Amino acid sequence: MNYVDLDPALQPLIESYLDSSDQQLLTPVLTTLGADAADRLAPLADVADRNPPTLAQFDREGNRVDTISYHHSYQELSRAAYEEYGLSALSHRGVNGWDDVPPHLVKYILSYVFVQAEFGLACPVSMTDAAARTLRRFGAGVEIAEAVDRLISTDPDRRFTGAMFMTEIQAGTDIAQTGTVAEREGENWRLSGRKWFASNPDADITLTLARYPGGDDTTRGVGLFMLPKRRPDGSKNSYVIDRLKDKLGTRSMPSGEVTLDGAYAVQVGKLERGFRQMAEMVNTSRLSNAMRATALMRRSINEALAHARKRVVFGRSLIEAPLMRMTLLPLQAEAEAALGLVFYSGDMLQRADGGDAGAAAQIRVLTPLAKHFICKRARFVTGEAMEVRGGRGYIEEWPDARLVRDSHLGSIWEGSSNVIALDVLRCMRKQNTHRLLAETMTEKLGAITLAEAGAEILELLSRWKSIVDRGDALLSAEVNDAGSSVAEALIGNYADALAQLIMATLLLEQADVESTRDGNYRKLLVTKAFIAGNITADDTAVAAILPRLEDIVDGASLTSDAVASPAPVA
């Protein structure tokens, strides 16, 4: 089995977004990882989930050590992620055959395949990558340069892992309530306070927030600091791990409570811009959250399809049952739509880093939109896929239950859905990003020449006009008599509708590319299924595509005739 081969949407998107030289370098490592993820890494992930890490706070002499012990399965997964595939280094240096830094999409593509095997480890991998990015953008000095060098290393004797300690009991969403304080110690700082939810708590390098002397009581009074696990002289830094969390999912990876007691720290960037600088790390992790949620969708659908093909009910395979097909087809369409948004967002991030102001404005709002919608939908998709397997799916001996447990993380980590929706509203208020997205997507629709998609093009053009008007109305809404913002109350549903329109447009654009480039109309059927299921709520239109389910999930090459007249259900 190879996870890459099981994904009919992946390779065509790679061909659309990466140039030929990057494709040539990516192909061998992607092929290797696809097989490795299915054959070696997924079984290891099952074992690691059943054997979570443990904390030893003291050694046998009574000395405080705060050592976290990991099962060998997690250690092998870590070697694969950090060393063999360099997932945390890919956005920073040449690895896996690249002499220079590959496009961001290479990292997202390889991570997407890896996460289909193991989700929990992807959190510290993502934080390691994001910590390096943040330190490179805002940090200065020898210590920070050394930290970055080791965060992006694939050398087992040198590599560091990263983390971010933001959440406190009273300051999760409201960072202005941060209670950790920073005091000057020569050129550096001493931090004291308690962090309540710290994933990868024994990381070598942690970015954290603390109040600094003279700062005000807003987020501008919170500075960003680099907290090394060890002081420059090699001694253990002055913080302890109070306990590890007993979590619903991501059980292979530790999260804990940490108390800082005059811990040595290095200032990162300008003190009054600490929260804004930390937002760089958070936003990078948020986009990775959307990617990871998409990977969970893909793996869960693969599991559902494998069961539906094998299971015989009333004399025929389950996948032949019309109602089961009506369950599976929308899940497939959702997963492909999510992957398309991840690809587009990764490409926008690359362009933004290259100085494209329009792309920078887009990725600023695409990141929360992708996290808000995709992470919530992953909970639904993994749940539906688990139900396909029935009672077996509910049993922990199969991967479905773990996929469902892990899927609930994305909507919570790095900002719960309401927080993320308000971030979308903030983007709209500052830059009218709903209008920017509408202009960009309308331009894409205008360039599509696919005659068979005429009805969908007209439908989406109409919807884009409507959603711009709806967004304008949100921004102009007055505070009502009860003192509540109408815009804040409605932004969650609006963000979902906006995300779905973007995904539908990107699907249609990709369908146009594949029909022109490859003569394959499979993607157009997927697009029609997504639009009918998510935009127009036309179940009859979805049902008309059901006869082509196997062709769609198997990545068959279909002519335009398949769009005009699907074969009858067997």
N, C-alpha and C positions, 0 to 999 in steps of 0.2 A: 504494500500500500504506500502511496505517496500523496500527502495532503495537497500538493500543488496540482497533481493530476486530477484530483477530485473537485477542483474549483474551476468551473468553466469561465468565470468572469476575470480571473486574475491575469492570465497571459495576454489577452487582448488589451487590457488596460495598460499593462507594461509596455506594449508596443505603441500605445497612443501617447504615453507620457515620457518615456525615456528614449534618449537617442541610441543609435545602433551600437556605439562603443560601450555605453553603459549596459545595454542589454547583453552584449557578449560577455562582459565580466560578471554580470549577475546570474546568468543562466546556470553555470556549473554549481555555484554555491547554493542557489535556490533549489536546484534539483536534489543536491545532497541533503539540504536541510529538510525538504519535503518528505523524503524517505526516512531520515533520522527522526524527525518529529513523530512520525507514525509508529516506527518500529522500536525506537529506544526511549525517546523523551517522554512520550505519553504514558507508557507503563511506569517510568520513574516518577512522573507527576502523581500518579495514583498512589504510589507508595509514600511519597513525601506528604501528601494530603492526610494520610492516616498516621503519620509519625511527625507531628509538629515539633518545632524547636522547643528547647527547655532552657530555663534560666538558672544559673548557679550564682547567687549573690556573694557567697563567701567561699574561700578555699578551706581546706581542713585545718589550717592554722588560725582561722578566724579573720583572715584578711579580706577586705572587700575587693572582689574581682569583677563582678557583673559579667560573667562569661556566658554567652549563648551557645549551646551545643546544637548542631544541625545533623539530621540524619544523612547518611551517606548518599541517599538518593537526591536530596536537595543539593548537596555538594557537587554531585556529578552534573546536575542541571545547571548549577552556577558556572562550572567550568565550560560547559557548552555555550552558555549565553555570553559570558564576559570574554572568554579566551578563544574558543574555537570559531565562533561567529562574530565576535566583537560588536555585539548589539549596542553597547553603550558608547562605543568609540566611533561608530560609523559617521556621525555628523561632525567629527572633529579631525579625523586623520585618515590616511589611506590604509585600508585593510582589505582582506579578501580579494586581492589582485589589483585594487586601485592604487595608483601612485599618489594621487591627490585625494582630497575629500570628495566622496561621492555625493550625488544629490540626496537631499533629505528623504526622498521617496524610497531609496534603497533601504534605509533603516526601517521605514514603516512597512515595507514589503516583507523583509526578512522577519521582523518582529511579529507581524501578522501571522506568519506561518508558525513561528515558534510558540506563540500564545495559544494556538489551537491545541498544543500539547500541554503547556504549563502556563497558567495565568498568574499565580501568586508571585513568582520570582520577577515577573515583568514589572512589578511596581518598583523595587529597588534598582532594576536596570534602567527604567525610565528616569528615576530620580538622580541616578549617577550621571546620565546624559545631561539632564536639565541643570544639575548643579555645575557641571563643567561649562555649559553654555552661559549660565548666569555669571559665574566667576570670570569668564573670559571677557564678557561684555562690560562688567562694572568693577571688577577687582583690579588691584595693582599690588606690586611688591613681590619679593622673593618667595615668601611662604605661599601666597596664593598661586603663583606660577608653578611651584612644585606640586601643589595640590591638584591643579588642572592636569599637569603632566601625568600624574598617577591615576587620576580619575578616568583618563582616556587611554590608559595602558591596557594591553592584552597580555602582558607578561605576568604569569602567576605569582612571581616573587615581588612584583612592584605594584600591581593594580590595587586601586582603592575603590570602595563603593561609597555612594553618596546617599544623603537623606535630607529631609526638611522637617524641622520641628516648628510648627505654627500653632496648632490647636492647643488651647488651654481650656480649663473647665468653664471659665466665664468669657473666653475669647476664641470662639471658633469662627463664626461668621463675622462677628464684630471685632476686627483686629485692633480697633482703637482701644479696646478694653484689655489689651495685652498687659499682664502683670509682671512678667519677667523684666528685671531691671539690669542696666549695664553701668558699670563704674569704671572710670579710667584707671589703667595700671600701666604707667609709662606711655609707650606708643600704642599699646593695645588695650584690651578691656577684660573685665571680670563680669560674668553673667550669673545672676541668681534668680531662680524661679522654678516653676513646675510646668512641664509640657505633658498634656493629658493623653494625646493620641499620636505616638511617634512610631511610624513604620520604619523597619530596618534600624532599630534603635542602637545597634552596635556598629553603625556605619563609621568608616574612617574619617569622612568629612561630612559635616552637617551644616546646612544653612538655616539660620534661625532668626527670629525677630525679638527685640527687646527695647524697652523704653530707655532713652538716654537723657542725661542731665540737661535741663533747660528746654526739653522738647514739650510741645503743647499736648493737649488731650485728644488730638485727632490722630489719624494714621500718619500724619507728618511727624508725630512725636515718637515714631517707632523706627528704629534703625535696623539694618541688615548686617549680620555678623557670620563669619565662618568659624565654626566650632570643631576643632580637630579632636579626634579620639585621644590623641596623645599630645602632650606639650612638646615644644621644640627640643627639650632635653631628653625626650623619650619616656617620661613618666606619664602615668595615667592621668587624664584630665579630671577636673573636680566635678564630675556629675555621676549619678548612679541611676540604674534602671530599677524602678520600684517593683514592677511586675510586668508580665506579658499579658496581653488581652486574649480572652477566650472568644474568638470571632466566629461568625456565621460561615464565612468563606475565607479564601486566601490563607488557609490554615498552614500551608507549607512555609509561609514567610512570617517572621515575628513582627508584631506591633506592641508597643509598650508604653508605660508611663515613666517619665524621666524627670529627675530633680537635679537642677543645676545649683551648685554650691560654690559660687565664686569661680566658675569655670573660665579657663583661659579662652579668649576669642579674638579674632582679627576683624576689624571693620571692613565692610565691603561697600565701596562707593560712598555717596553722600549720605549722611545720617538721615536728613529730612526726607530723603527719597527711598528709604529702606523698603517700605511696603510696595512702592511702584517697581523697585528692582526685584523684589521677591515675586511680584506678579509675572515676571519673565519666566521664572521657574515653574510657577503654577500653571501658566498658560501652555507651556510646552508639555507639561504632564497632562493637562486637560485634553489636548489633541491626541496624546497617546492613549488616554482613557477611551476615546471614541474608537480608535484603532483596535484596542483590546476587546471592546464590546463587540465589534464587527467580527473579530476572530472567534469569539464565543458563539456567535450566531452561526458562523460557517461550520464549526466543529459539530454543533448540536444538530444542524440540518444533515450533515454527513451521517451522523449516528441514526437519525430518523429514517433517512433513505435506505441505509443498510438494513435496518429492521423491516421496513415496509416491503422491501424486495424479497426478503427471506421468509417472512411470516405468511403462512397460508391460513386463510379464514374462509369457511364455507366454500372450499374447493378452488379458491383463486388467491393469488398473492395479494397482500394488503394494498400494495401500490396501485392495483387495478380498480379498487373500490372508488367510485366517483367522489364520495364525501371525503375520503382520505386524500385524494388528489386536490380537492378544494382546500384542504388544510395545508398541504405541502407547497403548492404553487405560490401562494402569497408569501410564505416564509422565504422561499428562494428569491423572490423578487425583492423582499425587504433586505436580505443580505447583500444582494448585488447593488442595490441603491446605496446602502451604507458604505460599501467598499468604494463606490464611485465618488462619494463625498470625501472619504478619507484621501483618495488619490488627488482629487482637486485641491483639497486643503493643503496637503503636503507640497503640491506644486506652487500654490500661492505663498507658502512659507519660504520656499526657495527663492521665488521672485522678490519677496519682501526683503529678504536678507541681501539680495543683490541691488537694493535701492529703489525698487518699484513702489512708489507711494500708493498707487491704486491697489496693488496687491497687499500692501501693508494694512490698508484700511479694510480690505476684504478678510484677511486672515484674522484680524482683530475680532470680527463678528462671527466668522465661520467657526472659530474654535469653540465659543460657548454654544453656538447653534448645534454643532455636531455632537458635543458632549450631552447637551440637553435632550436631544431627540434619540440619538443612536443608543445611548446607555439605557434609557428607559425601554426602548423597543427590544433591547437584548434580553431584558427580564421576561418579556412576553414570548419572544421567539424561542428562548431556551426552555421555557415552561411548556409551550405547545409541543416542542420536539420531544421533551421528556414524556409527555402524555402519549405520543405515538408508540413509544415502547411499552406503555401500560405499566403494570406492576413492577416489571423488571427495571424500568426507568427510575422508579422511586427507590430502588435498592442501591445502596452505596457501592456495591460490587461492580456496577456499571458506571460509566462516566457522567451520565445525564444529571444525576443529583449534584455532583460537584460543579458542573457547568451552571446549573441554576443558582446554587449558592454563591458562586463567584460573580455571577451576572449582576447581583444586587449591589455590588461595590461601586460600579461606575457612576451610578446616580448619586452617590454620597461623597466619595473621595474627591478632594480638590474642589469642594463646593457642591452642596446638594442642589437638586434641580431648581428650587425656587431662587437660590442665590445666583445660579447660572442664568436663569431667565432674566433676572434683574440686570445682569451684566449685558445681556442682549439689548435691553431697554437703554442702558447707559450708552452703548455704542450708537444706537439710533438717535438719542438726544444730542450727542456730541457731533456726529458726522453724517446723520441721515443715511446710515448704512443700508437700511431697507431699500432706499431709492438707488443706491449704488449697486446693490445686488440685482435689483430689478432691471436696471439698465444693462448690466453685464449679461444676465441670463436672457433677456429679450433679444439682445444682439446675437447670442448663440442660436436662439430659435430662428431668427431671421436668416441665418446662414445655412440652415438645414434644407437639403434639396430632396429628401426622401419622400417620394410621392405617397407611399403607403402610410406615412405618418401625418398626413394632412389634417385629419380630425384632431389628433393629439396636439399638434402645433397650435391650432386655433384655440383649443381648450386651454392650454397653458398660457398663451398670450393673454387671453381674457382673465385668467386667474391672477396673472402678474399685475395687471391693471387694478384688479380688485384689491389685492393685498397691499399695494402701495397706498391706495385710498384708505384702507383700513389702518395702515401704519400711521399715516398722516393724522387720522382721527384720534388714534391713541396719543400721539404727541401733543395734540391740541386739547385733549380732554382736561376739563377743569377738575379740581378737587371737589368731591361731592359734599353734601351737607354734613355727612358723618365724619368728614375730615380724612377720608381715604382716597388715595389716588386711583382713579379708574384705570389709568395706564398700568400701574403696578398690579392691579387685580387681574387684568386681562392678558398680560404679557406672556404667561406660560402657554396658553393655547395659541397665541399668535406666533410665538417662536416655533412651535411644532408645525404649524401650517407653513411658515416660511421655510423651514428645513425641508419639508416634504416637497415643496415646489422646486427648491434647488435640486434635490435629488432626482425628481422627475425630469427636470430640464437636462441634467447631466446624463441621465440614462438615455434620453432621446438623442442627445449629441453623440454619445458613444455608439448608439444603434446606427446612426447615420454614417459614422466612421467605419464601422465593421461591415455594413452593407456595401459601401463604396470600395473599401480597401480589400476586403476578403470575400465579397459576394455572399456574405452570411447574414441572414435575417433573424437569427436566434435572439439577438439582443432586442430587436424590435418587439418580439413577443413578450419578453420579460418586461419591457417598458410599458406595453399596453396593459399587462397584468398589474403592474404597480400603480399606474394611473387610475385604472378602473377600481382597484382595491382601496387606494389611499386618497385619491383626489376626487373622483366623481362618484364613488360608492355604488358602482354598477356591477353587482354580483353576476348578472347574466353575461356581461362582457368577459369577466374572469372565467366563468364556466366554459365559454366558447374556446378558450385556449387550453383547457385541461387535456385534450387528446395528445398534445405535444409535450406533456410534462417530462417524459423520459428524455426526449430530444433536448429539452431545455437544461435539465440538470446534468446530462451527460456531455453537454457542449457540442452537440451535433451541428453540422453545417446545413443550414436550411435555406431554401430558395424563397423567393417572394410568394410562390404558390402556397407555402405553408402558412403565410400570414392571411392570404385571401380565403383559403378553405382548409382548415385543420382536418386531419383524418378522424374518423369516428372512434369513440372510445371502444376498446376491445370488450 
